[in-house]
Amino acid sequence: MRKTVQLLIALVLIVSISMPKLSNAASDDLVVTGKILNLREGPGLSYPILDELKEGDTLSTIEKSGDWIHVKSGNTEGWVASWLTQPLTEKESAETSKIIVSQVDHLNVRAEPSLSAAVLAQLFLGNEANYIKSENDWIQIQFGTVTGWVSSQYITVKDHVVESNASPVTSTSKENVFTVTVDAVNVRKKADLTSKRIGVAYNGEQFTVLDQAQNWVQIQYADKTKGWIYSFYGTFSTNKSSSSSNGQTSDESVTILHEGTNLREEASTSAAIVHRANVGETYPILSTEGDWYKIALKDGQAAFVANWVVSLTNTVQPVSSTKKDSSDRKKGTLRGLTIVIDPGHGGNDHGTTGVRGTDEKEITLKTAELLKSKLRAAGADVVLTRESDVYVDLRKRVAMGHQVEADAFISIHYDATENSSVSGVTTYYMNSYQKQLAEYVHAGLSKKVSIRDRGVQPGNYLVLRENRQEAILIELGFLSNPSEERSITTDYYREQATLGIYQGILNYFDAQL
């Protein structure tokens, strides 16, 4: 009997050793593409954060629920936003994929596979975009920062082989040089703010233009390295071989994007106005000067126009003829909406400096990045007026919102005053059409942060005063108050504040339905 028991125990041990371990059966199949990705208890931004994942971390998929994925990270299970991940099998070094080529001009890229869906952008004849999937007579594509749908009747699908040692693409654009005009800007692997950073470009550096997609420009960054830069951070020009002997840039022109655009005597926003141009008018380019084009008026006079209020010939721009249709959007989502987040200050403009040495420009950017991840997870197309420590002119920030037809413009700041006892959070608006957004956002914010509620107030700020969008400016507490500075500079405060702003924005747009 004893020998029988021993034999059974031995058999059990042999079987257990030879069987695969079930806990390791699942293999990683996702990779984190965002700088930071929060692992949450449930499928939504309101659930508590279990862990903070970094770009490049791998995950194992358990199940999916809408835009959220139930994953396992190490020994921890939780939920992540699918927007900030991609399949691990998508190799970046060399892969065979499909692309689509537009066979017509002004091909609408829509938010959903329906003729009634919101138009996000347009393709022109010959434009290429990444193929994602097909659904009936529609193809989902990735075009720059835009993910949308196009009708299969007007495109051609073909295989596209990307090799890591491929020769540089010869630019077909006449604007074949891109000059950086800010202190520093990130160069990214893809035309997406969440894409991997491959380097930094500095003020005055010039690069060969390889391609353009929406608000991004692809450059030849190093010997065999291509990268993407946000085009708002520089200017386009031609090399000497593209210019005529008298210094005039040949065959180039700009198209005015906004009614009543100021044309000035000098390349400065403080220079005298010589003419007000109408939307759609085109003018030949004589030369470039920093962020400005010198153009020829019809009477032969020369004038200057800022590069952020015009488009270049042959450059694809977001649709500007009509306001985007978001009637198909469902409550609880922000699909089809474009939101501009403006992290205050940057570069040489430090903003206010707290009693404990906190620079406002640093925490406004951190706050903006957190808010961006929440809005993108809800389906919004999010644009940052700056993504690194650079200074961007205030009028240029407003113009960026106009250019992408933002549905909301959110400027993020932290406050200061000579009286160190003053505290609290304030939301400002300037124009009457901005007040309701301010009220909704402030209501969401005040529910999530515990500092003094200073309410919604009118504020004469340039980014509000000159903004045609529904724009607000939020002061998230006083850095001049030592106690408040200690509280509002924590990761916890930023998480709660951005969750409140996000909820306010969501509530505002839900109310529009």
Buried (B, 14 or more C-beta within 10 A) or exposed (E): EEEEEEEEEEEEEEEEEEEEEEEEEEEBBBBBBBBBBBBBEEBBBEBEBBBEBEBEBBBBBEEEEEBBBBBBBEEEBBBBBBBBBEEBEEEEEEEEEBBBBBEBEEBBBBBBBEEEBBBBBBBBEEBBBBBBEBEEEBBBBBBBBBBBBBBBEBBEBEEBEEEEEEEEEEBEBBBBBBBBBBBBBBBBBBBBBBBBBBEBBEBEBBBBBBBBBBBBBBBBBEEEBBBBBBBBBBBBBBEEEBBEEEEBBEEBBBBBBBEEBBBBEBBBBEBEEBBEBEEEBEBBBBBBBEBBBBBBBEEEEEBBBBBBBBBBBEBBBBBBEEEBBBEBBEEEBBBBBBBBBBBBBBBEEBBBBBBEEBBBBBBBBBBBBBBBBBBBBBBBBBBBBBBBBBBBBBBBBBBBBBBBBBBBBBBBBBBBEEEBEBBBBBBBBBBEEBBBBBBBBBBBBBEBBEBBBBEBEBBEBBBBEBBBBBBBBBBBBBBBBEEBBBBBBEEEBBBBBBBBBBBBBBBBBBEEE
